[in-house]
């Protein structure tokens, strides 16, 4: 089983799309909500080098955001990371 972590906010449409993609693929993930949690948001920013959400890691590899996740899926690169 892969280790997937996704930092999100509740109303972010890109977070919702990224989680929906992972849900469709049956991927379990740890969601870390950062809305209203400045400490978690700061940890995400330091870890990702970015403040936008979502920020996604698969097996400790930083994927980036929703667009990067969807790009990996379209190019066939997501499955190998999840395997």
PDB file as gemmi writes it, atoms N, CA and C in Angstrom:
CRYST1    1.000    1.000    1.000  90.00  90.00  90.00 P 1                      
ATOM      1  N   UNK A   1       0.848  -1.183   0.000  1.00  0.00           N  
ATOM      2  CA  UNK A   1       0.000   0.000   0.000  1.00  0.00           C  
ATOM      3  C   UNK A   1       0.888   1.239   0.000  1.00  0.00           C  
ATOM      4  N   UNK A   2       0.516   2.211  -0.801  1.00  0.00           N  
ATOM      5  CA  UNK A   2       1.304   3.437  -0.890  1.00  0.00           C  
ATOM      6  C   UNK A   2       1.039   4.336   0.306  1.00  0.00           C  
ATOM      7  N   UNK A   3       1.943   5.226   0.520  1.00  0.00           N  
ATOM      8  CA  UNK A   3       1.820   6.210   1.586  1.00  0.00           C  
ATOM      9  C   UNK A   3       1.548   7.550   0.918  1.00  0.00           C  
ATOM     10  N   UNK A   4       0.299   8.009   0.990  1.00  0.00           N  
ATOM     11  CA  UNK A   4      -0.099   9.250   0.328  1.00  0.00           C  
ATOM     12  C   UNK A   4      -0.551  10.253   1.386  1.00  0.00           C  
ATOM     13  N   UNK A   5      -0.010  11.460   1.296  1.00  0.00           N  
ATOM     14  CA  UNK A   5      -0.379  12.550   2.198  1.00  0.00           C  
ATOM     15  C   UNK A   5      -0.817  13.717   1.337  1.00  0.00           C  
ATOM     16  N   UNK A   6      -1.944  14.333   1.711  1.00  0.00           N  
ATOM     17  CA  UNK A   6      -2.446  15.486   0.977  1.00  0.00           C  
ATOM     18  C   UNK A   6      -2.864  16.567   1.969  1.00  0.00           C  
ATOM     19  N   UNK A   7      -2.259  17.737   1.813  1.00  0.00           N  
ATOM     20  CA  UNK A   7      -2.635  18.915   2.605  1.00  0.00           C  
ATOM     21  C   UNK A   7      -3.754  19.622   1.850  1.00  0.00           C  
ATOM     22  N   UNK A   8      -4.821  19.975   2.552  1.00  0.00           N  
ATOM     23  CA  UNK A   8      -6.006  20.539   1.910  1.00  0.00           C  
ATOM     24  C   UNK A   8      -6.607  21.684   2.720  1.00  0.00           C  
ATOM     25  N   UNK A   9      -7.547  22.356   2.069  1.00  0.00           N  
ATOM     26  CA  UNK A   9      -8.498  23.209   2.766  1.00  0.00           C  
ATOM     27  C   UNK A   9      -9.890  22.728   2.373  1.00  0.00           C  
ATOM     28  N   UNK A  10     -10.855  23.024   3.201  1.00  0.00           N  
ATOM     29  CA  UNK A  10     -12.200  22.474   3.045  1.00  0.00           C  
ATOM     30  C   UNK A  10     -12.854  22.854   1.721  1.00  0.00           C  
ATOM     31  N   UNK A  11     -12.745  24.110   1.302  1.00  0.00           N  
ATOM     32  CA  UNK A  11     -13.513  24.579   0.147  1.00  0.00           C  
ATOM     33  C   UNK A  11     -12.695  24.720  -1.129  1.00  0.00           C  
ATOM     34  N   UNK A  12     -11.483  24.274  -1.123  1.00  0.00           N  
ATOM     35  CA  UNK A  12     -10.612  24.389  -2.300  1.00  0.00           C  
ATOM     36  C   UNK A  12     -11.072  23.419  -3.397  1.00  0.00           C  
ATOM     37  N   UNK A  13     -11.464  23.942  -4.578  1.00  0.00           N  
ATOM     38  CA  UNK A  13     -11.923  23.045  -5.643  1.00  0.00           C  
ATOM     39  C   UNK A  13     -10.814  22.113  -6.147  1.00  0.00           C  
ATOM     40  N   UNK A  14      -9.575  22.563  -6.094  1.00  0.00           N  
ATOM     41  CA  UNK A  14      -8.476  21.715  -6.546  1.00  0.00           C  
ATOM     42  C   UNK A  14      -8.230  20.576  -5.553  1.00  0.00           C  
ATOM     43  N   UNK A  15      -8.411  20.848  -4.273  1.00  0.00           N  
ATOM     44  CA  UNK A  15      -8.308  19.801  -3.252  1.00  0.00           C  
ATOM     45  C   UNK A  15      -9.387  18.751  -3.469  1.00  0.00           C  
ATOM     46  N   UNK A  16     -10.592  19.219  -3.735  1.00  0.00           N  
ATOM     47  CA  UNK A  16     -11.721  18.321  -3.964  1.00  0.00           C  
ATOM     48  C   UNK A  16     -11.456  17.452  -5.189  1.00  0.00           C  
ATOM     49  N   UNK A  17     -10.944  18.041  -6.263  1.00  0.00           N  
ATOM     50  CA  UNK A  17     -10.639  17.268  -7.483  1.00  0.00           C  
ATOM     51  C   UNK A  17      -9.536  16.244  -7.237  1.00  0.00           C  
ATOM     52  N   UNK A  18      -8.492  16.636  -6.524  1.00  0.00           N  
ATOM     53  CA  UNK A  18      -7.384  15.719  -6.254  1.00  0.00           C  
ATOM     54  C   UNK A  18      -7.862  14.546  -5.403  1.00  0.00           C  
ATOM     55  N   UNK A  19      -8.649  14.832  -4.369  1.00  0.00           N  
ATOM     56  CA  UNK A  19      -9.165  13.759  -3.513  1.00  0.00           C  
ATOM     57  C   UNK A  19     -10.119  12.863  -4.291  1.00  0.00           C  
ATOM     58  N   UNK A  20     -10.919  13.439  -5.179  1.00  0.00           N  
ATOM     59  CA  UNK A  20     -11.843  12.635  -5.984  1.00  0.00           C  
ATOM     60  C   UNK A  20     -11.079  11.669  -6.887  1.00  0.00           C  
ATOM     61  N   UNK A  21      -9.987  12.129  -7.467  1.00  0.00           N  
ATOM     62  CA  UNK A  21      -9.164  11.247  -8.305  1.00  0.00           C  
ATOM     63  C   UNK A  21      -8.607  10.099  -7.472  1.00  0.00           C  
ATOM     64  N   UNK A  22      -8.058  10.420  -6.320  1.00  0.00           N  
ATOM     65  CA  UNK A  22      -7.511   9.371  -5.454  1.00  0.00           C  
ATOM     66  C   UNK A  22      -8.618   8.419  -4.992  1.00  0.00           C  
ATOM     67  N   UNK A  23      -9.790   8.961  -4.668  1.00  0.00           N  
ATOM     68  CA  UNK A  23     -10.916   8.124  -4.250  1.00  0.00           C  
ATOM     69  C   UNK A  23     -11.347   7.175  -5.377  1.00  0.00           C  
ATOM     70  N   UNK A  24     -11.447   7.686  -6.599  1.00  0.00           N  
ATOM     71  CA  UNK A  24     -11.832   6.842  -7.744  1.00  0.00           C  
ATOM     72  C   UNK A  24     -10.854   5.689  -7.938  1.00  0.00           C  
ATOM     73  N   UNK A  25      -9.588   5.940  -7.643  1.00  0.00           N  
ATOM     74  CA  UNK A  25      -8.568   4.896  -7.807  1.00  0.00           C  
ATOM     75  C   UNK A  25      -8.486   3.985  -6.585  1.00  0.00           C  
ATOM     76  N   UNK A  26      -9.278   4.283  -5.554  1.00  0.00           N  
ATOM     77  CA  UNK A  26      -9.266   3.461  -4.354  1.00  0.00           C  
ATOM     78  C   UNK A  26      -8.031   3.656  -3.495  1.00  0.00           C  
ATOM     79  N   UNK A  27      -7.397   4.817  -3.623  1.00  0.00           N  
ATOM     80  CA  UNK A  27      -6.172   5.105  -2.885  1.00  0.00           C  
ATOM     81  C   UNK A  27      -6.525   5.660  -1.509  1.00  0.00           C  
ATOM     82  N   UNK A  28      -5.967   5.079  -0.485  1.00  0.00           N  
ATOM     83  CA  UNK A  28      -6.119   5.622   0.861  1.00  0.00           C  
ATOM     84  C   UNK A  28      -5.066   6.702   1.058  1.00  0.00           C  
ATOM     85  N   UNK A  29      -5.457   7.765   1.736  1.00  0.00           N  
ATOM     86  CA  UNK A  29      -4.526   8.869   1.947  1.00  0.00           C  
ATOM     87  C   UNK A  29      -4.773   9.493   3.301  1.00  0.00           C  
ATOM     88  N   UNK A  30      -3.734  10.123   3.807  1.00  0.00           N  
ATOM     89  CA  UNK A  30      -3.836  10.910   5.032  1.00  0.00           C  
ATOM     90  C   UNK A  30      -4.061  12.348   4.613  1.00  0.00           C  
ATOM     91  N   UNK A  31      -5.192  12.907   5.025  1.00  0.00           N  
ATOM     92  CA  UNK A  31      -5.516  14.292   4.702  1.00  0.00           C  
ATOM     93  C   UNK A  31      -5.167  15.172   5.900  1.00  0.00           C  
ATOM     94  N   UNK A  32      -4.434  16.234   5.630  1.00  0.00           N  
ATOM     95  CA  UNK A  32      -4.071  17.187   6.669  1.00  0.00           C  
ATOM     96  C   UNK A  32      -4.708  18.520   6.308  1.00  0.00           C  
ATOM     97  N   UNK A  33      -5.829  18.868   6.960  1.00  0.00           N  
ATOM     98  CA  UNK A  33      -6.481  20.147   6.671  1.00  0.00           C  
ATOM     99  C   UNK A  33      -5.687  21.301   7.283  1.00  0.00           C  
ATOM    100  N   UNK A  34      -5.480  22.336   6.488  1.00  0.00           N  
ATOM    101  CA  UNK A  34      -4.697  23.473   6.975  1.00  0.00           C  
ATOM    102  C   UNK A  34      -5.538  24.728   7.169  1.00  0.00           C  
ATOM    103  N   UNK A  35      -6.838  24.671   6.829  1.00  0.00           N  
ATOM    104  CA  UNK A  35      -7.653  25.865   7.047  1.00  0.00           C  
ATOM    105  C   UNK A  35      -7.850  26.067   8.545  1.00  0.00           C  
ATOM    106  N   UNK A  36      -7.541  27.254   8.990  1.00  0.00           N  
ATOM    107  CA  UNK A  36      -7.658  27.573  10.403  1.00  0.00           C  
ATOM    108  C   UNK A  36      -6.545  27.003  11.269  1.00  0.00           C  
ATOM    109  N   UNK A  37      -5.512  26.446  10.651  1.00  0.00           N  
ATOM    110  CA  UNK A  37      -4.404  25.842  11.400  1.00  0.00           C  
ATOM    111  C   UNK A  37      -3.085  26.406  10.875  1.00  0.00           C  
ATOM    112  N   UNK A  38      -2.667  27.567  11.381  1.00  0.00           N  
ATOM    113  CA  UNK A  38      -1.455  28.187  10.851  1.00  0.00           C  
ATOM    114  C   UNK A  38      -0.195  27.348  11.050  1.00  0.00           C  
ATOM    115  N   UNK A  39      -0.152  26.530  12.083  1.00  0.00           N  
ATOM    116  CA  UNK A  39       1.024  25.681  12.301  1.00  0.00           C  
ATOM    117  C   UNK A  39       1.114  24.621  11.201  1.00  0.00           C  
ATOM    118  N   UNK A  40      -0.003  23.956  10.907  1.00  0.00           N  
ATOM    119  CA  UNK A  40      -0.013  22.942   9.843  1.00  0.00           C  
ATOM    120  C   UNK A  40       0.291  23.582   8.493  1.00  0.00           C  
ATOM    121  N   UNK A  41      -0.253  24.772   8.253  1.00  0.00           N  
ATOM    122  CA  UNK A  41       0.014  25.457   6.978  1.00  0.00           C  
ATOM    123  C   UNK A  41       1.495  25.809   6.859  1.00  0.00           C  
ATOM    124  N   UNK A  42       2.111  26.254   7.945  1.00  0.00           N  
ATOM    125  CA  UNK A  42       3.534  26.580   7.933  1.00  0.00           C  
ATOM    126  C   UNK A  42       4.371  25.329   7.695  1.00  0.00           C  
ATOM    127  N   UNK A  43       4.006  24.220   8.332  1.00  0.00           N  
ATOM    128  CA  UNK A  43       4.724  22.958   8.116  1.00  0.00           C  
ATOM    129  C   UNK A  43       4.621  22.533   6.657  1.00  0.00           C  
ATOM    130  N   UNK A  44       3.416  22.662   6.075  1.00  0.00           N  
ATOM    131  CA  UNK A  44       3.223  22.327   4.668  1.00  0.00           C  
ATOM    132  C   UNK A  44       4.102  23.214   3.789  1.00  0.00           C  
ATOM    133  N   UNK A  45       4.097  24.512   4.065  1.00  0.00           N  
ATOM    134  CA  UNK A  45       4.869  25.449   3.254  1.00  0.00           C  
ATOM    135  C   UNK A  45       6.362  25.148   3.320  1.00  0.00           C  
ATOM    136  N   UNK A  46       6.843  24.828   4.503  1.00  0.00           N  
ATOM    137  CA  UNK A  46       8.263  24.498   4.644  1.00  0.00           C  
ATOM    138  C   UNK A  46       8.594  23.199   3.927  1.00  0.00           C  
ATOM    139  N   UNK A  47       7.701  22.232   4.029  1.00  0.00           N  
ATOM    140  CA  UNK A  47       7.940  20.926   3.406  1.00  0.00           C  
ATOM    141  C   UNK A  47       7.836  20.994   1.881  1.00  0.00           C  
ATOM    142  N   UNK A  48       6.840  21.758   1.380  1.00  0.00           N  
ATOM    143  CA  UNK A  48       6.575  21.805  -0.056  1.00  0.00           C  
ATOM    144  C   UNK A  48       7.311  22.930  -0.769  1.00  0.00           C  
ATOM    145  N   UNK A  49       7.665  23.973  -0.026  1.00  0.00           N  
ATOM    146  CA  UNK A  49       8.215  25.151  -0.679  1.00  0.00           C  
ATOM    147  C   UNK A  49       7.126  25.932  -1.398  1.00  0.00           C  
ATOM    148  N   UNK A  50       5.871  25.712  -1.006  1.00  0.00           N  
ATOM    149  CA  UNK A  50       4.724  26.381  -1.622  1.00  0.00           C  
ATOM    150  C   UNK A  50       3.638  26.550  -0.569  1.00  0.00           C  
ATOM    151  N   UNK A  51       2.801  27.553  -0.774  1.00  0.00           N  
ATOM    152  CA  UNK A  51       1.719  27.792   0.187  1.00  0.00           C  
ATOM    153  C   UNK A  51       0.350  27.432  -0.368  1.00  0.00           C  
ATOM    154  N   UNK A  52       0.268  27.085  -1.640  1.00  0.00           N  
ATOM    155  CA  UNK A  52      -1.016  26.735  -2.238  1.00  0.00           C  
ATOM    156  C   UNK A  52      -1.403  25.300  -1.874  1.00  0.00           C  
ATOM    157  N   UNK A  53      -2.694  25.044  -1.913  1.00  0.00           N  
ATOM    158  CA  UNK A  53      -3.204  23.699  -1.668  1.00  0.00           C  
ATOM    159  C   UNK A  53      -3.934  23.217  -2.908  1.00  0.00           C  
ATOM    160  N   UNK A  54      -3.996  21.912  -3.125  1.00  0.00           N  
ATOM    161  CA  UNK A  54      -3.410  20.882  -2.280  1.00  0.00           C  
ATOM    162  C   UNK A  54      -1.906  20.751  -2.522  1.00  0.00           C  
ATOM    163  N   UNK A  55      -1.245  20.147  -1.562  1.00  0.00           N  
ATOM    164  CA  UNK A  55       0.142  19.708  -1.716  1.00  0.00           C  
ATOM    165  C   UNK A  55       0.126  18.215  -1.427  1.00  0.00           C  
ATOM    166  N   UNK A  56       0.691  17.439  -2.341  1.00  0.00           N  
ATOM    167  CA  UNK A  56       0.545  15.985  -2.312  1.00  0.00           C  
ATOM    168  C   UNK A  56       1.911  15.312  -2.319  1.00  0.00           C  
ATOM    169  N   UNK A  57       2.037  14.295  -1.465  1.00  0.00           N  
ATOM    170  CA  UNK A  57       3.220  13.437  -1.426  1.00  0.00           C  
ATOM    171  C   UNK A  57       2.785  12.003  -1.612  1.00  0.00           C  
ATOM    172  N   UNK A  58       3.554  11.264  -2.396  1.00  0.00           N  
ATOM    173  CA  UNK A  58       3.347   9.823  -2.547  1.00  0.00           C  
ATOM    174  C   UNK A  58       4.663   9.155  -2.199  1.00  0.00           C  
ATOM    175  N   UNK A  59       4.619   8.314  -1.172  1.00  0.00           N  
ATOM    176  CA  UNK A  59       5.830   7.627  -0.704  1.00  0.00           C  
ATOM    177  C   UNK A  59       6.975   8.605  -0.487  1.00  0.00           C  
ATOM    178  N   UNK A  60       6.667   9.709   0.214  1.00  0.00           N  
ATOM    179  CA  UNK A  60       7.640  10.748   0.563  1.00  0.00           C  
ATOM    180  C   UNK A  60       8.150  11.547  -0.632  1.00  0.00           C  
ATOM    181  N   UNK A  61       7.628  11.298  -1.832  1.00  0.00           N  
ATOM    182  CA  UNK A  61       8.005  12.087  -3.009  1.00  0.00           C  
ATOM    183  C   UNK A  61       6.969  13.183  -3.202  1.00  0.00           C  
ATOM    184  N   UNK A  62       7.421  14.436  -3.229  1.00  0.00           N  
ATOM    185  CA  UNK A  62       6.501  15.553  -3.419  1.00  0.00           C  
ATOM    186  C   UNK A  62       6.023  15.567  -4.865  1.00  0.00           C  
ATOM    187  N   UNK A  63       4.713  15.452  -5.029  1.00  0.00           N  
ATOM    188  CA  UNK A  63       4.103  15.444  -6.361  1.00  0.00           C  
ATOM    189  C   UNK A  63       3.786  16.864  -6.807  1.00  0.00           C  
ATOM    190  N   UNK A  64       3.353  17.689  -5.869  1.00  0.00           N  
ATOM    191  CA  UNK A  64       2.917  19.041  -6.176  1.00  0.00           C  
ATOM    192  C   UNK A  64       1.444  19.165  -5.877  1.00  0.00           C  
ATOM    193  N   UNK A  65       0.712  19.815  -6.769  1.00  0.00           N  
ATOM    194  CA  UNK A  65      -0.700  20.051  -6.555  1.00  0.00           C  
ATOM    195  C   UNK A  65      -1.586  19.201  -7.434  1.00  0.00           C  
ATOM    196  N   UNK A  66      -2.814  19.657  -7.570  1.00  0.00           N  
ATOM    197  CA  UNK A  66      -3.825  18.928  -8.330  1.00  0.00           C  
ATOM    198  C   UNK A  66      -3.422  18.761  -9.792  1.00  0.00           C  
ATOM    199  N   UNK A  67      -2.950  19.831 -10.417  1.00  0.00           N  
ATOM    200  CA  UNK A  67      -2.578  19.749 -11.831  1.00  0.00           C  
ATOM    201  C   UNK A  67      -1.480  18.717 -12.061  1.00  0.00           C  
ATOM    202  N   UNK A  68      -0.522  18.663 -11.161  1.00  0.00           N  
ATOM    203  CA  UNK A  68       0.565  17.697 -11.308  1.00  0.00           C  
ATOM    204  C   UNK A  68       0.044  16.263 -11.110  1.00  0.00           C  
ATOM    205  N   UNK A  69      -0.872  16.085 -10.152  1.00  0.00           N  
ATOM    206  CA  UNK A  69      -1.453  14.767  -9.920  1.00  0.00           C  
ATOM    207  C   UNK A  69      -2.230  14.300 -11.149  1.00  0.00           C  
ATOM    208  N   UNK A  70      -3.045  15.178 -11.708  1.00  0.00           N  
ATOM    209  CA  UNK A  70      -3.823  14.830 -12.904  1.00  0.00           C  
ATOM    210  C   UNK A  70      -2.889  14.582 -14.082  1.00  0.00           C  
ATOM    211  N   UNK A  71      -1.841  15.363 -14.211  1.00  0.00           N  
ATOM    212  CA  UNK A  71      -0.858  15.142 -15.272  1.00  0.00           C  
ATOM    213  C   UNK A  71      -0.195  13.779 -15.161  1.00  0.00           C  
ATOM    214  N   UNK A  72       0.138  13.389 -13.931  1.00  0.00           N  
ATOM    215  CA  UNK A  72       0.711  12.054 -13.725  1.00  0.00           C  
ATOM    216  C   UNK A  72      -0.269  10.964 -14.135  1.00  0.00           C  
ATOM    217  N   UNK A  73      -1.527  11.147 -13.786  1.00  0.00           N  
ATOM    218  CA  UNK A  73      -2.551  10.167 -14.143  1.00  0.00           C  
ATOM    219  C   UNK A  73      -2.680  10.057 -15.660  1.00  0.00           C  
ATOM    220  N   UNK A  74      -2.730  11.183 -16.333  1.00  0.00           N  
ATOM    221  CA  UNK A  74      -2.903  11.189 -17.798  1.00  0.00           C  
ATOM    222  C   UNK A  74      -1.707  10.596 -18.527  1.00  0.00           C  
ATOM    223  N   UNK A  75      -0.518  10.782 -17.960  1.00  0.00           N  
ATOM    224  CA  UNK A  75       0.691  10.286 -18.639  1.00  0.00           C  
ATOM    225  C   UNK A  75       1.012   8.840 -18.275  1.00  0.00           C  
ATOM    226  N   UNK A  76       0.226   8.266 -17.354  1.00  0.00           N  
ATOM    227  CA  UNK A  76       0.499   6.897 -16.937  1.00  0.00           C  
ATOM    228  C   UNK A  76       1.547   6.801 -15.851  1.00  0.00           C  
ATOM    229  N   UNK A  77       1.951   7.932 -15.291  1.00  0.00           N  
ATOM    230  CA  UNK A  77       2.992   7.924 -14.268  1.00  0.00           C  
ATOM    231  C   UNK A  77       2.509   7.755 -12.856  1.00  0.00           C  
ATOM    232  N   UNK A  78       1.197   7.836 -12.638  1.00  0.00           N  
ATOM    233  CA  UNK A  78       0.683   7.736 -11.283  1.00  0.00           C  
ATOM    234  C   UNK A  78       0.699   6.304 -10.758  1.00  0.00           C  
ATOM    235  N   UNK A  79       0.276   5.373 -11.580  1.00  0.00           N  
ATOM    236  CA  UNK A  79       0.209   3.963 -11.148  1.00  0.00           C  
ATOM    237  C   UNK A  79       1.545   3.435 -10.617  1.00  0.00           C  
ATOM    238  N   UNK A  80       2.653   3.678 -11.330  1.00  0.00           N  
ATOM    239  CA  UNK A  80       3.934   3.191 -10.805  1.00  0.00           C  
ATOM    240  C   UNK A  80       4.284   3.777  -9.434  1.00  0.00           C  
ATOM    241  N   UNK A  81       3.909   5.039  -9.194  1.00  0.00           N  
ATOM    242  CA  UNK A  81       4.190   5.639  -7.903  1.00  0.00           C  
ATOM    243  C   UNK A  81       3.352   5.009  -6.800  1.00  0.00           C  
ATOM    244  N   UNK A  82       2.141   4.618  -7.151  1.00  0.00           N  
ATOM    245  CA  UNK A  82       1.231   4.039  -6.168  1.00  0.00           C  
ATOM    246  C   UNK A  82       1.499   2.562  -5.904  1.00  0.00           C  
ATOM    247  N   UNK A  83       2.216   1.933  -6.829  1.00  0.00           N  
ATOM    248  CA  UNK A  83       2.460   0.474  -6.716  1.00  0.00           C  
ATOM    249  C   UNK A  83       3.407   0.155  -5.568  1.00  0.00           C  
TER     250      UNK A  83                                                      
END                                                                             
